[in-house]
Structure formats: C-alpha cells, structure tokens
Amino acid sequence: MATDVIMPQMGESIFEGTITKWLKKPGEKVERDEPLFEISTDKVDAEIPSPAAGVLKEIKVSEGQTVPIQTVVGVIDGAGSAVASAPAPARQEKQEPARVEARERADEKPAPASAPTRAEAAKADAQQPASAPQAAPRPLAATGASAPPQRPGTEKVRSSPLVRRLAKENNIDLTQVPGTGAGGRVSKKDILSAMEGGAAGRQAPAASYASPAQRPAAAPPPPPSGAQAHALLETAVPRERMYFGNYSVEPMSVMRQKIADHMVMSKRVSPHVYSIDEADVTNLVKLRNQKKEEFERTTGSKLTFMPFFIRAAVEGLRAFPTVNSSVDGTNIVFHRECNIGIAVALDWGLIVPVVKNAEEKNFLGLQRAINDLAERARSKRLKPEEVQEGTFSITNPGVFGGLMGLPVISQPNVAILGLGTIEKRPVVVDDAIAIRSMVYLTLSYDHRVVDGAIAHQFMGKIKHFLENWTESIL
C-alpha cells in the first residue's frame, strides 16, 4: 500500500516550506519515523520523519523547491515491490536559492507533476474572490487621505505576518493588493509587484486634492527591504568586480538568506547604539570549577556559565523594563515575561531558541532549558514556537575566544547582550595589582526607546549581580 509523504505544517503562522535535502533516494528502504528529508521554513530547519516503513517509491518535489503545506512531496511503497522512480529531470535542478524562501511565497502552486497539487491549485483559484482580479491596478501608498474601503465581500485580507510587515514598511495598503495566492491570500510576490509600481502610484493621490496648500508634504521614499538591498548591491557593484582571479561560488542556503535579510532589516529599522562594560567573575569561575563535577553527577546536566548571565540579565530586565520591550509604531510594548533568546551557532548558520519565562526558573531549570534547546537546535528538532516570542537576546562570541562583539539586535527586541571570553587579566584591586578573571559585556540597544543612561544602569545591574553572586546552583 502506497503512503503519501506530505509537507508538514511546522506552526500556525507557517504556510509553506523548502525541501533542502532528501536523506533517502528513490528505491531505498526507509523505516517508520526514520529521518526522510530536511526542510527549511522562515522559523526553523527540521528533519521530517517517514510516516511509514517501506521503499521510497517516488520523489515528487526535489531539493530546493518551496511548496505549500499538505503538498505531497513523495510516495512510500509499503510493500516495497514497486519500481522506484526518480523525479522528472526538470525537477532535479535546484532552483536558485536566492529565489527560494519559506512562507513569503505562499502564492506558489504545488509542483505541476503532482496530480493532487494541481487539484488543490484549481480549487484555490476557483475560490479566489472575484473582487481581486489579476488585472487590478497596483495599490497606492497609504497617505493622509481617507483610508480606502475594505475589499468587497471580505472582512479581512488574508496574508502572512511577513507580508504584513513588508506592506507596513513600504506604505502599501493591503486592502488594495490583489491576492494571487490560494483563496485570495496576498503573498510576498504580490507585495513586491506592488512595490515595483509604487513610485508611480504614490504620485497619483496628490492630483485629487483641491489645492497645493492642502496637499500633504511628500514623504521620503521608504528604505529598501532585504531583497531590494541585494538587488541594489548587484546594481552598485558590477559583476566583473566580484568575479576575478581564483574563486569559487556557493549559493546561500535558505537559512543564510533569512539571516541576511533579518540583519539588514534590523540595522535599517533600529538605530543601534553600543555600551561596553566589564565584570570581575573570578568568584563565578571558582564556583564553577568547584561544583561542575558534582553538578553533572547530581543533575545529569553540564554546568556552563550561561545560566549565571541569564539570571543577571533577568534581574536587569526587572529593574529596567524598557530594555525588555519592543516598538510598535509610536507605541512601546512592555513585556511582563522575560523570554531570553540564546544565540546558538550551527555548522550551517545561526539560530536563536528562546528560554520562555526565565524569571520563573531557578538556576538548575535554566541550565536544563539551555542544554535542551541547544542540543535540539543542532539536531534540527526545534519547534517553530521555540524560536518565537523572545523579549531579549544574549549572544556569546566569547565561547570562540572573542574578546568582545557588537551584535545586531534580534527584532523585535530592543537590545541584545554580548558576552566576551572570560580571561585572566591584571587589574587594580584595593590599590594593588591582582590577577582576576574578567569578562567584557556589550549591549547593543535601539536608541528609539533605550537611552544611554538606562543602558548603562542596566549594565551596572548585571555587573553587580555577577560580581556579588549569592544564589545556590544546586
């Protein structure tokens, strides 16, 4: 009996995924729950287990392709007697990774070679609202004029969070965007099409005002999105200046593209300011050296320095809640929970799993949560919700020997703490030179809401807590 392998839904806000690697080839045996293929979404990379035991009969969606959830991506023959078939030659070619992104292209139909996906696409097209025809004019940018009416026959424009963010950043009115996705969903491609024609559209509203005096002042053009920034770079730097001498070319992975776009967006959105301090952690180093064997023997978890810094950060966030906030237009959202994102370096990129409600956990609870998240991040077993809803982030370049770093803020946070390497240095203690274990602490913060006075007081709180540690670790 044949079993369809489908693209799973990895979270409520995720509507598609990209197959990055098939772990089995057509004709190979596979056991139930054995890793079958790897996918990448805009939240996490994950290994997907086989839904049944048998032989991989057919691969319908090849590596590099992005398809909606519930799309049949392969077939497993439970009897194992059928002749395995490879995907069509046209599907063997990987699509250009720069054009392969997760969830932002929710409008794409499933691969043409799959009969079930053709049926789904046809059904979606039939259900598309008549009020959103393909030939509808491009939307106009939002201005001081009255808001355009809602799309006829719909109460809410269907779109993903990323599409709504792009629309907001580029002053695009989603109610005026014809959705070409399933069921009339507005996709990233629709938004990019609107942005391409936005310059001409933004000039049109001015003509409808009664007099020049009543016309609103022309708003500066919005800054480019991550994708537009890449296009601008290609235009600014001729290709012949990139390719010369001895070189090799390797396409970006989907995760690397996501990281690139997120970092460009964060630097564009948040005016970054940096504060640097140092802390004497000699007593913490001695405590860890004394207790690490007992800690591991008693709890089954390795003892690291990260829980010390998380506890210190939580105390700082409680004292200065502005650092534990995010920005929504002209509003500041203060978060009551301290959800601490911990940057984890992977061989193929970087991910920031979140320790939820860190203020409620004791030292052992923090250490176990950190070890668990880091191990599952490296084995691609994180769930999308485990990298969401962070309110503050910590990154540790010191584990690789970095003296200090000035990290980029992880949106929508307003600050991120960087930890340098812990090393012995000569310092002045009570008018005498002493050898102490010191660490540099750096804080990158969003100057829209966090001022230097708050930032340095926050850092002072962390420094004091680390240097005067009194809590039990067992």
Buried (B, 14 or more C-beta within 10 A) or exposed (E): EEBBBBBBBBBEBBBBBBBBEBBBEBBEEBEEEEBBBBBBBBBBBBBBBBBBBBBBBBBBBBBBBBBBBBBBBBBBBBEBEBEBEEBEEEBEEBBEBBEBBBBBBBBBBBBEBBEBBBEBBEEBEEEBBEEBEEEEEBBBBBBEEEEEEEBEEBEEBBBBEBBBBBBEBBBBBBBBBBBBBBEBBBBBBBBBBBBEEBEEBBEEBBEEBEEEEEBEEEEEEBEBBBBBBBEEEEEEEEEEEEEEEEEEEEBBBBBBBBBBBBBBBBEBBBEBBBBBBBBBBBBBBEBBEEBBEEBEEEBEBEBBBBBBBBBBBBBBBEBBBBBBBBBEEEEBEEBEBBBBBBBBBEEEBBBBBBBBBBBEBEBBBBBBBBBBBBEBBBEBBBBBBBBBEBBBBBBBBBBEEBEBBBBBBBBBBBBBBBBBBBEEEEBEEEEEEEEBBBBBBBBBBBEEBBEEEBBBBBBBBBBEBBBEBEEEBE
